[in-house]
Amino acid sequence: MKNSLALVAAALAVQGISARSVPSNVRSFYNRVKSGSCSGSDKLKGGFHDTDDSGGSWSYCQKDVAGQAIFLKGPSTFANMDIDCDGIQKGGDGRCGSSTDTQSQTAFQGQIPGNAVKDLNANIHPYVVFGNYGDYSPTFDPQAHGIKPLSVMAVVCGDKLIYGVWGDTNGDDAEYPLVGEASLSLATACFGHSMNGSNGHDGTDVLYVAFTGDEAVPGKSANWKADNYDDFEASIQTLGDKLIKRLS
């Protein structure tokens, strides 16, 4: 009985992950850039897939935020949210166990300031999988456009605004170059406890925004040693609040 109660308590704790409402300027940006496509100088690179059979209609876009931010853009839509469980395989409530492609490290293992932790933990750190690298085409390197590893990103999912970090990249383990993926903790904050290693959010309504420059990197001010999502996300909120002012 004690074990059952503990599992229920853990599930309720995850269900209670906090999020904030979407500020008016971010909602206005969301609505404005969602319609239509990304083209011309706004499109940094196109030809990406939201799912294996979705067609290569997704792009890395800088419409209305050139030099300030980059976001994922689909045809009159944004992206879905697949679940990433890479990184430290410790803790959690077992929901990552259903993942069939988990790796024991993220792209920026060893780059966490002061070696506060060995790597990110998908159960704790809200991170976004961003950028495409590998032996397929097309590829996209966010760093070539001013995005720094472990910098703060903003994610709009429904009526919620979540802050995370750029924590992993899309490799060439799929047939097509895919976009739209985040850590389990971020997905749970967005869509609840139904998220797991093999079940994400299929709707293409999630806006992922990365911000350029060194000022987007939280560095040692982030609570990398946090043992839960809420404490880590709270530690990057002040910087996130500053960065989203670019979305005007």
N, C-alpha and C positions, 0 to 999 in steps of 0.2 A: 504493500500500500504506500509506504514512504517513497519508493522509487516512482510509482505512478504519479503521486502528488508532485514530486520533483519535476517530472516531465511536463506535467500540466503547467506548473509555475514557469518553467523555461519557455514554453510556448506562449504563455500570456505575456511574458516579458518581451519576447520578440514582437508580438502583436502590438505592443505598446510603444514601439520605436517612434520617436518624435519626428515631426516634419513641420515645415512652416508653409503658410499660404503664399501663393505666387504674387509678388508685388506688381503694382499696376504697370510699371515700365516694362517688366519682363513679360507680362501677359500681352501687352501691346506689341512687343517685339515678336513674340510667339505667333500671334495672329497675323501679323504683317508679312512675315517671311514664310509662313506655312504654305500659302497659296502659290501656285505656279511652280516653276522650276528654277534651278540655279544655272546660270549661263554666263558666257563671256568671261571677263576678268574676275567675276564673283566666284566662279567655279575653279577651285585650286586643282582638283582632280576628280574625275568621274569614272563610271564603269563598275561600281561596287554593288554588291548584292545584300539585300536584307535577309533573305533566306536562299537556299540553294536554287530554288525554282522561281525566284522573284524577278529575274532579269536584272541586268546591270544598270539600273536607273538611279542609284544613290551616289551622292558626291560629298566631298568635303568642300564646304561653302563659306564665303566670307561676306555675303550680301549684307549691306548696311553696317558692317563692323570691320571693314578692311583694315588690317594691321593691328586690330584690337582683340579679335576673337575668331574662332573657327567652329562651325557646327556641322552636324550631319544633316543632309537634306535629301529627301526623296521626292517623287513626283506629287506635288500638292500635299505633301505629308512629311514626316520626319523619319523615325526609325523605331524598331521594336526593341525588346530587351531580353536577350538571351542571358543565361546565368553562367558566371565564371567562378570557379572554386579553386583557382590556382593559388599558390603561395603556401604559407605555413599550414600544415594539416594537423591542427590542434584545436580542441574545444568545439564549440558549435553544438547543434542539437541533432545532428545526423542527416540533415536535409541535403548536404553535399554528397552524401553517399551514393545517390542515384546518378551522379555525373559519370559519363563514360570517357571524358577527355581531360580529366584533372591532371595538372602538372604540379610538381613539388616546388616550383619557384615562379615568380612573376618576372616581367621584363627588367625591372629596376632593382632586383635583389642586390643588396650591398650598397645601395645609394641612399638609404635612409639616413638622415643627418645624425651624426654622432653614433652611428650603429646602435640606435636606441632599441631596435628590434632587428632580427636577421632578415625578415621579409614581411610583406603584407599578409594579413589574414582575412580571407574573404568573409569570415563570420563577424569580423570586427570593423575592418576598414572599408568604408564605402569608396570603391574605386571604379573607374571607367576603363574599358578596353577600347583603345583609340589608336589609330594608325594601322597600316597594313604593310607587313614585311614578309619576304620569302621569295620562293621560286615560282611565282605566278604573276599575272598581270591583270589589272594595274596594281601598283603598290603606292603607299603614301607615307612620308616621313614628317610628322608634325613638327619635329625639331627644326627642319629646314625652313619652317615658317614661323619660328619664334616661340613655339610651345615647349616648355621645359618639363622634364620628367618630374613626377610627383607634385606638379602644380595643381592648384585648386580648379575644379570644374563645377559647373552648375548643371543640374538635371531637372527638367520640368516634366513631371508625370502626373497627369490629371490636374488636380487642384493643389498639388504639392510642389515645393521647390526644395531640392536636396542638394547639399554640397558634398562633393567627393574630391578625389584626386585622380590625376592621370596615372594609373598604376600598372597597366599591362597593355600588350599590343596583340593584334590579330596576326597569327602566323599562317603558314601555308599547309595546315593540317586538314583543310577542307578543299573541296573541288574548286570552289570559287572564292574570291576575296570578299569576305563577309564583314559587315558592320552592325553595330547595335548590340552591345554586351556590357554587363556590369557585374560587380561582385554580388554575392548572395545578400549581404547586409544592406547594400543599397537597394536591391530589388525588393527586399522585404519592407524597407521604409516606404517604397513606392506602392507596392501592391499586396503586401501582407504575407502571412505565413504559408499561403499556398505555393509560393515560389520555392523551387528546390533545384537540385543539380540538373534535372532533366525537364523542368517545367518553368518556362519564363512567361513573358507577356508578349502575345502575338500582335497586338495592335501597333500600328506604325504612327503613334502619337507622342512618342517620347523625344524631347529635345535635349540633346547633349551639347554643351557649349564649353570649349576650352579657351583659356585666355592667354594672350601672349605676354612675354617679358618676365624678367626675374622677379618683378613685384608680385607675380601670381604664385610664387613658390612660398609655402608657409615655413619651410625649414624647421628649425628647432622649436618654433612656437607651437607647432602641432603636437598633440599628445599621442605620439606614435606608440607609446607603451600602454595606452588605454586597454582595458580588458573588456570593453563593450562599445557598441556602435555609438550610443548617445554621447559618451564622453569624448570620443574622437571627433565626431561631427561637430560638437559644440566648440571644439578647440580651433576649428577652421572657419567658424561662422563669421567672425569679424572681418576676416580677409574676403570671404565670399560676398558679404554684404557690400564691400567696397568695389569688388570687381563687377558685380552685376549692374552697377551704375553705367557701365559702358554700353549696356543694351538699351539705348534710348531711341 
